[in-house]
Amino acid sequence: MFDIVIKNGFIVDGAGAPRFRADLGILGDRIAQIGEPDAAGARVLDAEGCVVAPGFIDIHSHTDELVFANPTCESKVTQGVTTEVSGNCGDSAAPRGGHQNLEEYASWLAEHDIEPGWRTVGEFLALLDELPMTINFATLVGHGVVRAAAMGYQDRKPTEGEQAEMRRLVEEALEEGVFGLSTGLIYPPGCYAGTEELIDLCRVVARCGGIYATHIRNEGEGLLAAVEEAIQIGREAGIGVQISHHKACGRKSWSKVRDSLAMIAEARSRGVDVWADQYPYVATSTSLGAILPRWAHNGGTSALLARLSDQAERRKLREQLLRDAQDGWIDDFGGWESVVVNFVRREKNRFCEGLSIAEIARITRKHPVDAVMDLLLDEQGGVGMVHFVVNEQDIVDVMRHPAVVIGSDATARAAKGPLGRGKPHPRAYGTFARVLGKYVREEGVLSLEEAVAKMTGRTARRLSLVGRGVLAEGCYADITVFDPDKIADRATFKQPHNHASGIRYVLVNGEIVLEDGQLTDGCAPGRVLRRSTN
């Protein structure tokens, strides 16, 4: 007698093997048997007409501290995710001393009723051990947070002492369970780091068996040079490289991914362990402040706001942005119509959510550059945007590459409460369902088996997750059951808080956390996964 039997489904094992019809028996948190028909179970789930797959692994997440506010990780589990990896793009929940303004940071956490009761990665993960979570949680340590803890938000090379402190913080985080180091090389303070600084830190990570995940230095006209830097870091540090959300931004750069993918393939042929991940949308999403030149961020958010308030500094910033526009940067990136505000904090500016900068400028009767600077100043830098700058054919080309896996690049959201505010990128609710619905069923870009492998087995192998990502006897029972004819993303840019359709069941560590598309009340079998003990 099994605890749970999933019967009548087609097994897609996550390792890329052809689907086959079989029943699956679960005992405790493990898969005990695959293959025997009519097995008895205390609970029997009928998967007739459905695919039984490993639970999806979101390799690129930004939930971080907000898991305390949303331990069900609603937008992820409802699309079949059973494990997510946070700490990407150079930002992570710890070490806490790396957050530039601890008072402001504590205030932001308080908005979500989170008590910042940790300083180190170890303390953060220990608190998560006590949290009733729905899915499994793993994390990287962010280089930006580490750098800020060691030397603040300064645009300069670190001293020998500061570099040593960064090495210590990275090694400490790895000993406490992170899966590697991430960088965000377009964001301060990560953008101030040189290649040698990163190679030095990655050597520490390599010795501990972690990976290097990087939001590379340029995803536009400098894409190929940025990919080459990532490959160089992997080669010289002897570390596995994960290029985050791989794409080419801006019309002049469309189709460059063919060259960058060739570079990745060539590096792999020479023994450099380089992979990439992808979300399947034509719009990016980040802070509106990313539009500003990097010198404007020198010193952190408080320094940026001071520059926006100072007339001379503001004039200098305005002149540069206007020069950039005249040089074609704005037009290449779709014009101000392509930049859409999706989150603000102040009620007076709520009307901006869902509007482009061009529309906001018309409403407020300002030049778009002034509209951007005024909104950032009024919101104390806390403005989110989506930016429509990616080419659909590039998405297809990247998705087909065998060294590319799937990640949402999204925070776990909830339809109600503070995390239901704004108009977040629909990738938070729809990434995995969109691949299976649009790119597998409708367009045939990938086979079903290949797509599932990119969401499960290959990702688990990339992270050295033991016993997860595949359906095999003895593995953890992280399982997603979906109807391949009905699975679809329902979240849109206008209405992003819509759950995916077609997900029948989701199980985490042998427990049913979603049934017929509905979350199971009070079921919280998720675990903290640590690199050394997962």
Order of alpha helices (4+ residues) and beta strands (2+ residues): beta-beta-beta-beta-beta-beta-alpha-beta-alpha-alpha-beta-beta-alpha-alpha-beta-alpha-beta-alpha-beta-alpha-beta-beta-alpha-alpha-alpha-beta-alpha-alpha-beta-alpha-beta-alpha-alpha-alpha-beta-beta-beta-beta
